[in-house]
Amino acid sequence: MIAEDDVVKERLEKEVYPSNQEILKIERSKLELDPSAHNYETKAYQKMVSGRATHILQKLQAGFNVIYCDVDSVWRSSPLPYIEPADKVDMILQVDINNYFGHPLYYCTGFMAIVSNNATAAFIKDWQKSLETPQLNQPIFNDILYKRSVVRHQGLPKPEFPSGGDFFSRHYTPEMLAKAVVVHNNYIIGHDPKKKRFVNHQLWKISDN
């Protein structure tokens, strides 16, 4: 787990995972976090989220396969059965939208399973280099994946890995909601609205105390 500021690192070590240090390694990024990074689409936010490419690349180059998941997500059950086909492809990702910006599957960078190999390392390195100028990372991710990489990629099933726009929409039935494996609370901006939406759908399990 990579903490982007000292407050989070200290809390994780002392309050959340004090007895699990052997199975969970908590690292501190090199980022000097600007408080405005909590606000979507600020330059500081773009700089923070652009750093994920660096974190992922370091693990891939060390020989680790990577499952990356955004923090505004809830795992209702294990996603591992859905990413086991990763021995046949290099990356398995959440699908945000079909046929968007000219891409048949427009991937969300909020959930990715990545095999460590030369193709994925080269792709993530290209993504990292493009993000040296801080920007929203998802559009450039898809452009590079489709236009400049040799990575074999595959989308995850949308009923099990829905976007926030799909999961929290009114047309979803209880039966469809029950299929969700990882719920990504995107398509809404800000901590408080995200928390409220999770609470309203019984997906927030942390007390204020």
Secondary structure by P-SEA (a helix, b strand, c coil): cccccaaaaaaaaccccccccccbbbbbccccccccccccccaaaaaaaaaaaaaaaaaaaabbbbbbbcccccccccccccccccccccbbbbbcccccccccccccccbbbbcccaaaaaaaaaaaaaaccccccaaaaaaaaccccccccccccccccccccccccccccaaaaaacccccccccccaaaaaaaaaaacccccccc
